[in-house]
Amino acid sequence: MSATKVRPDLVYETPNDGAVFSVGSIAYSGALPWNGFDNNISHLTSNVLKRFMDPAPSCCRKGNSSVATQAR
C-alpha cells in the first residue's frame, strides 16, 4: 500500500503576485480574540498577513504553494 501525501494549504500564491488565504472554518474568527489574541490562530493570521504585505518576491514561484509551512 502506497502512502499518499495530503496537506492542507491555507495560503496559495499565484505566479502573477496574487494570493488566497482560506481557512474553511466558521469558528476561525471567533478563535482570534481568545486569550487576548495570544494564541496559535492569531499568530498564524499575523504571519500570513505579514507575508501578504511583504514586498519581497513570492517564495512560491518555483512550485511551493504553501507559505504557512515556511518558518518566518
C-alpha positions as CSV (number, residue, x, y, z in Angstrom):
1,M,0.0,0.0,0.0
2,S,1.5,3.3,-1.0
3,A,1.2,6.4,1.2
4,T,-0.4,9.5,-0.3
5,K,0.8,12.8,1.0
6,V,-2.0,15.1,2.0
7,R,-1.5,18.6,3.3
8,P,-3.9,21.5,3.9
9,D,-2.8,24.6,2.1
10,L,-4.1,27.7,3.8
11,V,-2.3,30.1,1.5
12,Y,-1.8,29.8,-2.2
13,E,0.3,32.3,-4.1
14,T,0.0,32.6,-7.9
15,P,2.8,33.3,-10.4
16,N,1.3,36.7,-11.0
17,D,1.6,38.0,-7.4
18,G,-1.9,37.0,-6.4
19,A,-2.6,35.2,-3.1
20,V,-5.5,33.5,-1.4
21,F,-5.9,32.8,2.3
22,S,-8.6,30.3,3.2
23,V,-9.4,28.6,6.5
24,G,-12.7,26.8,5.9
25,S,-14.0,27.1,9.4
26,I,-16.9,29.2,10.8
27,A,-15.1,29.1,14.2
28,Y,-11.9,30.7,12.9
29,S,-12.8,34.4,13.5
30,G,-14.2,33.5,17.0
31,A,-10.9,32.0,17.9
32,L,-8.9,35.1,17.1
33,P,-9.6,37.1,20.3
34,W,-9.3,34.1,22.7
35,N,-6.6,34.6,25.4
36,G,-6.2,38.3,24.5
37,F,-5.2,37.4,20.9
38,D,-2.2,35.4,22.2
39,N,-3.0,32.0,20.6
40,N,-2.0,29.9,17.6
41,I,-4.7,31.2,15.3
42,S,-3.8,34.8,15.9
43,H,-0.1,34.1,15.3
44,L,-0.9,32.2,12.1
45,T,-3.1,35.0,10.9
46,S,-0.4,37.6,11.7
47,N,2.2,35.6,9.8
48,V,0.0,35.3,6.7
49,L,-0.9,39.0,6.7
50,K,2.8,40.0,7.2
51,R,3.7,37.8,4.2
52,F,1.0,39.4,2.1
53,M,2.3,42.9,2.9
54,D,5.9,41.9,2.3
55,P,7.2,43.5,-1.0
56,A,9.7,40.7,-1.5
57,P,9.1,38.3,-4.4
58,S,6.9,35.3,-3.7
59,C,8.6,32.3,-2.2
60,C,6.2,30.1,-4.1
61,R,7.0,30.8,-7.8
62,K,9.1,27.6,-8.0
63,G,6.2,25.3,-7.2
64,N,5.9,25.5,-3.4
65,S,2.3,26.7,-2.9
66,S,2.3,27.0,0.8
67,V,3.6,29.9,2.8
68,A,2.2,28.7,6.1
69,T,4.7,25.8,6.1
70,Q,7.8,28.1,6.0
71,A,9.4,29.5,9.1
72,R,9.3,33.3,9.4
